[in-house]
């Protein structure tokens, strides 16, 4: 189980802020875009031959971000665990949006899997399972952002650089990329396979 009621957490956000970045509990559209930009910098410059799975896609905002920058992949698949998100993201993106719990359900294979913020209220063991499932399903790499540090919170989930490096070693990650400093207490991580490296 998450630290708090996951569905209530997002339902209240949507009710209060509507279909906006704040509606999925980001501080602002600007911070959401900074996180998306950092993820995009770890992806290949040309995505036209790749399938991207967006794990915890929310309203499909990452798809819209890519579309506005002419960076759309060959195929985009969103995953979210809430029916409301699935309905909204399907309408906004026109793409396939799957309802699934990434911690325990099978997820589709993809060249790259990305995740922005979806692990921020999970417990530690759920976070590790989420990352493991996504890395196992990707052909080239899994890129994600998460809250960074050793803070203890009743709501939010923080992870240290040491924990990330340990997990990468456990999963046999071929190349680990880490970026910090773009937003306080946030980290973007790339777990890459050899197939990505020899492209």
C-alpha positions in Angstrom: 0.0 0.0 0.0 1.2 3.6 -0.6 2.0 5.9 2.3 -1.3 7.6 1.8 -4.4 6.7 -0.2 -3.1 7.0 -3.8 -6.5 7.4 -5.4 -7.6 10.0 -2.9 -4.4 11.9 -3.3 -4.9 12.3 -7.0 -8.7 12.6 -7.0 -8.5 15.6 -4.6 -5.9 17.2 -6.8 -8.1 16.9 -9.9 -11.1 18.2 -8.0 -9.2 21.2 -6.8 -7.1 22.1 -9.8 -8.6 20.3 -12.8 -6.7 18.9 -15.7 -3.5 20.8 -15.0 0.0 20.1 -13.6 -1.3 20.9 -10.1 -4.1 18.5 -10.7 -1.6 15.7 -10.6 0.1 17.3 -7.6 3.0 19.0 -9.3 4.0 22.4 -7.7 3.5 24.1 -11.1 3.6 23.6 -14.8 7.1 25.1 -14.9 8.6 22.5 -12.5 6.8 19.7 -14.5 8.4 21.0 -17.7 11.8 21.1 -16.1 11.5 17.5 -15.1 10.3 16.6 -18.6 13.2 18.5 -20.2 15.6 16.5 -18.0 14.1 13.2 -19.0 14.1 14.2 -22.7 17.9 15.0 -22.5 18.5 11.4 -21.6 16.5 10.0 -24.5 17.9 9.7 -28.1 17.6 12.9 -30.1 15.5 11.0 -32.7 12.6 9.0 -31.2 10.8 8.3 -34.5 11.9 4.6 -34.5 11.2 3.9 -30.8 8.2 2.9 -28.6 8.0 4.8 -25.4 5.9 3.7 -22.4 5.0 6.5 -20.0 4.7 4.8 -16.6 2.2 6.8 -14.4 1.2 9.0 -17.4 -1.5 11.0 -15.6 -3.1 13.2 -18.2 -0.6 12.4 -20.9 1.3 15.6 -20.3 4.7 14.1 -21.3 3.2 13.2 -24.7 2.0 16.8 -25.2 5.4 18.0 -24.2 7.1 15.8 -26.9 4.5 16.8 -29.5 5.1 20.5 -29.0 8.8 19.9 -29.6 8.4 17.7 -32.6 9.9 14.8 -30.7 7.1 12.2 -30.8 8.1 8.6 -30.8 7.0 6.0 -33.3 4.5 4.8 -30.6 3.5 6.1 -27.2 1.7 4.0 -24.6 0.6 5.5 -21.3 0.0 3.5 -18.2 -1.9 4.7 -15.1 -3.7 2.9 -12.3 -6.8 5.1 -12.3 -9.7 4.9 -14.7 -10.2 8.7 -14.6 -6.6 9.3 -15.8 -7.0 6.6 -18.5 -10.1 8.3 -19.9 -8.6 11.8 -19.8 -5.2 10.8 -21.2 -6.8 8.8 -24.0 -8.9 11.8 -25.0 -5.9 14.2 -24.8 -3.3 12.1 -26.6 -5.4 9.8 -28.9 -2.9 7.1 -27.9 -3.3 3.7 -26.1 -3.5 4.2 -22.4 -3.5 1.1 -20.2 -4.9 0.8 -16.7 -2.4 -1.2 -14.6 -0.5 -1.2 -11.3 3.1 -1.1 -12.3 4.2 -2.4 -8.9 2.6 -5.8 -9.6 1.1 -6.0 -13.1 2.9 -6.9 -16.3 3.7 -3.9 -18.4 4.3 -3.7 -22.2 7.8 -4.0 -23.6 9.2 -0.8 -25.1 12.4 0.7 -26.3 12.3 3.2 -23.5 10.2 3.5 -20.5 9.9 6.9 -18.7 8.4 7.9 -15.4 7.9 11.4 -14.0 6.7 11.6 -10.4 4.7 8.4 -10.2 6.8 6.9 -7.4 6.7 9.9 -5.1 4.2 8.5 -2.7 5.1 4.8 -2.8 6.8 2.9 0.0 10.4 1.8 -0.5 9.7 -1.8 -1.4 7.1 -0.6 -3.9 9.6 1.8 -5.4 12.1 -0.9 -6.0 9.5 -3.2 -7.5 8.3 -0.4 -9.8 11.8 0.3 -11.0 12.6 -3.4 -11.4 9.5 -4.0 -13.5 10.1 -1.1 -15.7 13.8 -1.9 -16.3 12.9 -5.5 -17.1 10.4 -4.4 -19.7 12.7 -1.9 -21.5 14.9 -2.8 -24.5 17.2 0.2 -24.2 16.5 2.1 -21.0 14.3 3.3 -18.1 14.5 7.0 -17.2 12.7 8.3 -14.2 12.6 11.2 -11.7 12.0 10.8 -8.0 12.4 12.9 -4.8 16.1 12.8 -3.8 17.6 12.6 -0.3 17.2 10.8 3.0 14.3 12.8 4.3 11.5 10.9 6.2 8.0 11.9 5.3 4.5 10.6 6.1 3.5 11.4 2.6 6.5 11.5 0.2 9.1 9.0 -0.8 12.7 10.0 -1.0 15.6 8.0 -2.3 19.4 8.5 -1.9 22.0 8.3 -4.6 23.6 5.4 -2.7 20.3 3.5 -2.8 20.0 4.1 -6.6 23.5 2.9 -7.2 22.9 -0.2 -5.1 19.7 -1.0 -7.0 21.4 -0.4 -10.4 24.0 -3.0 -9.4 21.4 -5.5 -8.2 19.6 -5.2 -11.6 22.7 -5.5 -13.6 22.3 -2.0 -15.2 24.9 -1.5 -17.9 25.1 2.3 -17.6 23.8 4.5 -14.9 23.2 8.2 -15.5 22.2 10.6 -12.8 21.3 14.3 -13.0 20.6 16.6 -10.0 20.6 20.3 -9.5 17.8 21.2 -11.8 15.2 21.3 -9.0 15.9 21.1 -5.2 15.4 17.6 -3.8 14.8 15.9 -7.1 16.9 13.4 -9.1 16.6 12.1 -12.7 18.0 8.6 -13.3 18.7 6.6 -16.4 19.2 2.9 -16.2 20.5 1.9 -19.7 21.2 -1.4 -21.4 24.1 -2.2 -23.8 21.7 -2.0 -26.7 21.3 1.8 -26.0 25.0 2.3 -25.7 26.0 0.7 -29.1 23.4 2.6 -31.1 
